[in-house]
Amino acid sequence: MAMLTVRNLPDEVHRALRVRAAQHGHSTEAEVREILAVAVKPETRVRLGDALSALGRKIGLTNEDFAVLQQVSDKTPAEPLGFE
C-alpha cells in the first residue's frame, strides 16, 4: 500500500483534522484517508455500466431486443492490419 507524507500543514488545519477524526471516532490518519477517498472516488460518480443499463431501461430495450441484435451481428473475425 502506498504511503503519503504531507508537509507544511498549517496548525489550524491539523487541529481541525484531529477534531473531525474524534467526532467520527477515527484516528487522524484514518480520517485523512477517508477524506481523500471521498474526494477522489465520490460515490456519486457515473459508472459506465450503470449509465448504459439506465439508458436501456429508459428507451425500453428488452432481452428480446438483445437477442435480435446478437442474431444479426457479423460474427466474422476482423482482419488484422497489415503494415507492408
C-alpha positions as CSV (number, residue, x, y, z in Angstrom):
1,M,0.0,0.0,0.0
2,A,1.3,3.5,-0.8
3,M,2.4,6.0,1.8
4,L,1.9,9.8,1.6
5,T,3.6,12.5,3.6
6,V,2.1,16.0,3.8
7,R,4.5,18.7,4.7
8,N,3.8,22.2,5.9
9,L,0.3,21.5,7.1
10,P,-0.9,24.6,9.0
11,D,-1.5,24.0,12.7
12,E,-5.2,25.1,12.4
13,V,-5.8,22.5,9.7
14,H,-4.2,19.8,11.7
15,R,-6.3,20.7,14.8
16,A,-9.4,20.7,12.7
17,L,-8.5,17.2,11.3
18,R,-7.9,15.9,14.9
19,V,-11.3,17.3,16.0
20,R,-13.1,15.9,13.0
21,A,-11.4,12.5,13.5
22,A,-12.5,12.5,17.1
23,Q,-16.1,13.3,16.1
24,H,-16.1,10.3,13.8
25,G,-14.3,8.0,16.2
26,H,-11.3,7.7,13.9
27,S,-7.6,8.3,14.2
28,T,-6.4,11.4,12.4
29,E,-4.7,9.2,9.9
30,A,-7.9,7.2,9.2
31,E,-9.8,10.5,8.9
32,V,-7.4,11.8,6.3
33,R,-7.7,8.5,4.3
34,E,-11.5,8.8,4.4
35,I,-11.4,12.5,3.2
36,L,-9.0,11.6,0.4
37,A,-11.0,8.6,-0.7
38,V,-14.3,10.6,-0.8
39,A,-12.5,13.5,-2.7
40,V,-11.1,11.3,-5.5
41,K,-13.6,8.5,-5.7
42,P,-17.0,10.0,-4.9
43,E,-19.9,7.6,-4.5
44,T,-22.0,9.8,-6.9
45,R,-19.6,9.2,-9.8
46,V,-21.2,7.9,-13.0
47,R,-20.3,4.3,-13.7
48,L,-20.4,3.3,-17.4
49,G,-22.3,0.0,-16.8
50,D,-24.9,1.7,-14.7
51,A,-25.3,4.5,-17.2
52,L,-25.7,2.1,-20.1
53,S,-28.2,0.0,-18.1
54,A,-30.3,3.1,-17.2
55,L,-30.2,4.2,-20.9
56,G,-31.5,0.8,-22.0
57,R,-34.3,0.9,-19.5
58,K,-35.2,4.4,-20.4
59,I,-35.6,3.6,-24.1
60,G,-37.4,0.4,-23.3
61,L,-34.9,-2.3,-24.5
62,T,-35.8,-5.8,-23.6
63,N,-33.9,-9.1,-23.6
64,E,-35.7,-10.0,-26.9
65,D,-34.2,-6.8,-28.5
66,F,-30.7,-8.0,-27.5
67,A,-31.4,-11.5,-28.9
68,V,-32.2,-10.0,-32.3
69,L,-29.1,-7.9,-32.2
70,Q,-27.0,-10.9,-31.5
71,Q,-28.6,-12.8,-34.4
72,V,-27.8,-10.1,-36.9
73,S,-24.4,-9.1,-35.8
74,D,-21.5,-10.0,-38.0
75,K,-19.5,-12.9,-36.4
76,T,-16.7,-12.7,-39.0
77,P,-13.4,-12.0,-37.2
78,A,-11.7,-8.8,-38.2
79,E,-8.7,-9.0,-40.4
80,P,-5.6,-7.6,-38.7
81,L,-4.0,-4.5,-40.2
82,G,-1.0,-5.0,-42.5
83,F,1.9,-2.6,-42.4
84,E,3.7,-3.5,-45.7
